[in-house]
């Protein structure tokens, strides 16, 4: 389990992207039940409250399967649970 809670907000976009890619790589190499859980700001990569936008970001940019998603303040804060894509 990889957990981020209100720490990504303080990182520059390149540092935030690198850390999320590293977490996604850990999940891809780990146990199939491994997950990323976060409560954080994902701007500039994800600012929307729309589940489809979150699916596109987690699935496309990170190669993860979004399993649960909610937002606060119109997408300023993302609550997400994601894991390795099934069958990979």
Order of alpha helices (4+ residues) and beta strands (2+ residues): beta-alpha-beta-alpha-beta-beta
